[in-house]
Amino acid sequence: IALRELKAAGCPLEGLPCILQSYMWLQPDTPDPFGYTLGQMVSMLKTFTAMRPDQLGNIYATCYGPGNTQRWGVFVDFSCMHQKPRTAHEDALFQEALTSLDTLYSHPNTIVLRFTKLPEGYPSG
């Protein structure tokens, strides 16, 4: 979805509705080699977006459009930020994004889904 479309579908009073994913990278080259975290995220997003406006009980209740449709921005660092190998331009964008992550994850109007459990059978530390 394009940013302009997300803005058009956003919460009229509070800005863009965004859900962010926070998780441990399982390998240096790929964060989720077996799709474990992705599966958890999809399950959580289905549950969350199935909620009615009155169940949300906060500013996100205003994010509903015609026919109770919803549109949310989802931020997953691996797919939303350039990964290695990067060109010089991509690296500049990556570094700029790194300096904004604290604001993104701590903003009062974003929802952060934290995935802290390793996949079953995956070696810890």
N, C-alpha and C positions, 0 to 999 in steps of 0.2 A: 504494500500500500504506500502511496506517495505521501510525503509529509503534509502537503496541502489538503489531501483527502482526510488524513487523520485530524488535522486542525478543524476541518469542516464538521467532522463527526464528534468532536470533543465535547467535554462538559462545558456548557455555556458560561457558567460562572467561575469555574476553577481551572480551566486550561485543559491540557491533554490528559486523557486517562492512560496511564502507563503501568505495566507490570514488568518488573525486572527479575531476572533469575540470578541467584547467587549460589555457587556450587564449587566443589573442589575439582580441579583438573586431575584426571587419573593418569595422564601421560603428558610429557612435554609437547608432543606433536599433535595431540588431539585430546580434548577434555573428556570425551564420553565415547570411547571406542566401541562399546557394545550397545549404546542407545539406552542405557539404564536411566540416566537422569532425564533424557528427553521423554521417555515413557512416563516418568513421574510428573514431569512438567505438563504434558498433555492431559493427564488425568486431573491434575489440579486446575488447569485452565478450564476444562470442561465443567468441573464442579463449580468453579467461581463464576463463570459466565452463565451458568444455568440459574443463578440466583435471581430472584425478583427484586425490583427496586426497593421494596419495603424491607427485604432481608439484608440489604447492604447497609442501611441505616446511617449513611454519611454522604459526603459530596458525590460519591460515585452513583448514587441513585439518579442524579441528573444526567447521566451519560446514556440514557436510553433514548433511542430514536423511535420512529414510527413502528408500531407493532411490537414494541419492546425489543427491537433489535439493538445489538451492542457492537461497538467497535473499539478495540483496545490496541494500543501500541505495546509490543512485547520486545524487550531488550535482552538479548543473549550475547554476552561479550564475544564469544568465538565467531559468531556469524555477523555481528554488527560492527566489529572492529577488524581492521586489516591484520592478518596473521603473517608469520614468517613463511616464506621469504617475502619481503616487502620492497617496493621501489622506494626511492628517496621521498617522493611525494606521499606515498602511502604511509611511510614511517612518520612523516611530519603530522599527518592526520591521526595516526595512532597515538603519538606523543601528546597531541592536543586533547584527544579523547581521554587519555589517562589523567590529565589534570582536572577533568570535569567529573570523573566517576564519583567522587565523594559527594558532590552536590546532587548528582542523579540518584544515588542510593539513599541519601538521607533526606531528600525532599519530602515535605509533609504530605504531598498529594500523589506520591507514587506508592505502589504496593510492591514489596520485595518478597519473592518466594525463595526461602533458604532451603537448600538441599544439603544436608550435612551427613547423611548416612552413605557409607560405601556400599557398592553392590555386593550381594551375598557371594562369598567365596573370593572376593578381591582382597589381595594382601594389604594390610594397613601399614603405613609409615614405612 
